């Protein structure tokens, strides 16, 4: 919502930080849309943060990000 209001992702983060009275600064890895994917030794691929986290919790080892 803040991004739609300010039309800028970084400005939205700063605005929320001020609104929530946060200490420190949040710096995103990227301002571009991205999807996290992980490839495992058997060649299967998990995408999205949730999917990768789920596979790691099940004991699978990531071969490539």
C-alpha positions in Angstrom: 0.0 0.0 0.0 2.8 2.4 0.9 4.5 1.7 -2.5 1.2 2.6 -4.3 0.9 5.8 -2.2 4.5 7.0 -2.8 5.0 5.4 -6.3 8.5 4.4 -5.1 9.5 1.2 -3.3 12.4 2.7 -1.4 10.4 5.7 -0.3 7.7 3.3 0.9 10.2 1.4 3.0 11.5 4.6 4.6 7.9 5.8 5.2 7.0 2.5 6.9 10.2 2.6 9.0 9.3 6.1 10.2 5.6 5.2 10.8 6.6 2.1 12.9 9.4 4.0 14.7 12.0 1.4 13.6 15.6 1.5 14.7 18.2 0.9 11.9 17.5 0.9 8.2 15.9 -1.7 5.9 17.8 -2.2 2.6 16.2 -4.5 0.0 18.5 -6.7 -2.0 16.7 -5.5 -5.2 13.9 -3.2 -6.2 13.2 -5.4 -9.2 10.7 -8.2 -9.0 12.5 -11.5 -8.6 11.7 -15.1 -7.8 14.1 -17.2 -5.7 14.7 -20.6 -7.1 16.9 -23.4 -5.8 18.1 -26.5 -7.7 18.9 -29.7 -5.8 21.4 -32.5 -6.5 18.7 -34.6 -8.2 17.8 -31.8 -10.6 14.5 -30.8 -9.1 13.8 -27.1 -8.6 11.9 -25.3 -5.9 10.8 -21.7 -6.5 9.6 -19.0 -4.2 11.0 -18.3 -0.7 8.4 -20.5 0.9 9.2 -23.5 -1.4 12.9 -23.2 -0.9 12.5 -22.9 2.9 10.2 -25.9 2.9 12.7 -28.1 1.1 15.5 -27.0 3.4 13.4 -27.8 6.5 12.9 -31.3 5.0 16.7 -31.7 5.0 17.4 -31.2 1.3 20.7 -29.5 0.3 20.7 -26.8 -2.3 23.1 -27.4 -5.2 22.5 -24.1 -7.0 20.6 -20.9 -6.4 
